[in-house]
Structures are given as C-alpha cells and as structure tokens.
Amino acid sequence: MDALSKNASIPLYLQVKNTLEAEIRDGKYGVDERLPSERELCETFGISRMTARQALKELERDGLVFSRVGKGTFVSEPKIDQQLSNLTGFSQDISNRGARPSSIVLSAQVVPANAHLASILKLLQGAEVVELSRLRLSNELPLCIEVAHIPHYLCPNILNNDFSRESLYRVFTRDYGHRLARAEQTMEAGLADARELELLRMTAPASVLRIERLTYNQNDTLLEYVVSAYRGDRYKFHLTLQ
C-alpha cells in the first residue's frame, strides 16, 4: 500500500479509500474477499479508527464493498450493466449473467383499480387488477423490489402460479399467449425509504433507481404496469441511441 501524504489537500480517508479502490480494481482483492479491518488499516496507514471507518463507508457507498456484521468488509461483485433496450425480465437478465435468480413474494392479490391504476391501465375504476409484489434476488443478494399490476381479464387466475419459482413473463407466454412486443420506461434516482432499506439490506443513506415500465403484447395491448426500486449501488443502466 502506498504511504499517505498528510500534507496533501485530499483528506486522509479519501486517500485510503482511493488506495483500496485501486487495489480492488487491480485484482489484489477478489469478489467476496475480506478487506483489512479498521484496526489493520490503522496500523498500516498510521490513521485513526474514525478515518479507517470513513474510508470503508465511502467504498460501501460506491458499491465496491459490503459489510457483514461481526465478520468484516468484503469486495462486492461488479455492478450489473442493465441494457435498457432489451425487452427481458429480471430472471432472464440474471440468468444470462451466469447468476442464480430467485424471488420472495411479498404480496399477491387481486385488487380493485383505483383512479391512478385505472388511468394507466385504461380500465374502469374498480376493475380487477392483479397486484404482484416481489423481492428479486441474485445469488441470494436482494437487488430489486418489483410491484407489477396486470389487468385480471388478460390473465385470469394467474395467481394460481407460484411466483417465488415461476417467471411472470414465461407464464404470460406459456399460459396466455401474450408475447412481449414493446415497453416504455421512465427512471429516476432517489433515496431509499425505510422499507426499501430493510428489504434491500442497505444502510442509510442509500440510493435507489426507481423505474416505471409499461409493457405491451403483440396486439399492442397494455399487459402490465411495473414499479421497481433497484439498488443504486449494484446497478448501472446502459442505453444505445441510434
């Protein structure tokens, strides 16, 4: 490790953070490998415990590391580069990267469309809407909270499926003949609320990327309206413009 310059304009914690970040990117520390502890960093750099802690927190805020209570700080997997132009679902995206997707169903119910949902889904207020809320994981790491709203008449009895195991998009095609044709997405960044922090196992303050998606089938019928919150420290989104 390089010696710190205590007379430099860059704060000591950032010098430590930058040194560790360079070593991670150079492969000195691999994915899931533990970084030196706060005490070890203090001894190596001649810094205070507070400075060491702040350096590790900055790395965690940037998504380069994650902490395990009582065990230490470990190197994270690289951020997922999500192609916005691909009309695929979470399970397929994660599988394509060689990881193992899974889901925890938070709620699954048929609800009457309120004014907001009725307007978006082009339904009468009070019409039946399937509401499926899931926590989406990759290799057991929670990455996304996803709430889908589907006009019930397009997929009657769809909740008979176990969506902790089944892919929603696969069920659309297999059971109802809906082929995904196009989608419209909007995205904005924000701070995670208390529920998102808990479900996504993040420490405040933490950012999330909120995405709203309207997906249409081969008949240009609006099939689903999805609101998702992705971990900002684990995702980056890529779009090719032509």
Secondary structure, DSSP 8 states (H G I E B T S, - for coil): -----TTSSS-HHHHHHHHHHHHHHTTSS-TT-B---HHHHHHHHT--HHHHHHHHHHHHHTTSEEEETTTEEEE----EEEETT----HHHHHHHTT--EEEEEEEEEEEE--HHHHHHHT--TT-EEEEEEEEEEETTEEEEEEEEEEEGGGSTTGGGS-TTTS-HHHHHHHHH---EEEEEEEEEEEE--HHHHHHTT--SS-EEEEEEEEEEETT--EEEEEEEEEETTTEEEE----
